[in-house]
């Protein structure tokens, strides 16, 4: 397949995935926080009240309601692009441009990474790599057990939200790998080498990066749940970023695979939290505004 055609296919699919998962945190994707009912002056209270409602008792436990939410929330996450605002589409454009730039630079970035191998970098990469694989479910499980044992309802809820976001983003990235059968950089120097849909073995599963998707899903969930603790978001995203870089350093993924994995993990999780916030708003008392 000519390289220009390969580029068109991969970049076109990148635009699609960016559209599906590129939503930012603006309030318009599922409706503004101030919802007017009929033609009256009755409105739903502000986002601060929504957060108080969440903190006061809208926490998940492993029960029928939680399990049912997997089936009701997944279609909403998938349909999110149909509710995007102009600001959301600006984010999509930025994400698409970033994927495009890294796609063009994939070969050069690979060469730089492989020319600068060092023992201490090898060791560092081996330390952070498991955060995108076996550490993610362990961290989530540890949060849940700790929350239950200590009766910390917020921590218990955080672990269950993390688990759900991880399940959703994993479903999206696995589906993406089957559609975009891109060859891993350890098998080729051509970043535009792809196979037919569902074709080939594991060497054709480069796009997007599953490790990066996983670690950014967990990092985003923890950053959102514990955003009131100033050290949590920087730490979570730093670990996620180092894990993502290790996938390029280990020659397991092209840089554009890593960027797209981070996009899916981050924005699927943010969208899920937006949906949860919308549920909580419906529980708020109505306030009269004359």
FENGI-V26489 format. One record per run of one state. SS is the DSSP state (~ for helix, > for strand, _ for the rest). FROM is the first residue (numbers start at 0). TO is the last residue. Records with the same first field share a line. If there is no record, write none. Layout:
BEGIN
SS: FROM-TO ; FROM-TO
END
This chain:
BEGIN
_: 0-1 ; 21-34 ; 36-40 ; 44-45 ; 57-62 ; 78-78 ; 83-84 ; 115-117 ; 132-132 ; 149-151 ; 179-179 ; 182-192 ; 195-200 ; 204-208 ; 225-228 ; 249-253 ; 282-284 ; 288-289
~: 2-20 ; 46-56 ; 63-77 ; 79-82 ; 85-114 ; 118-131 ; 133-148 ; 152-178 ; 201-203 ; 209-224 ; 229-248 ; 254-281
>: 35-35 ; 41-43 ; 180-181 ; 193-194 ; 285-287
END
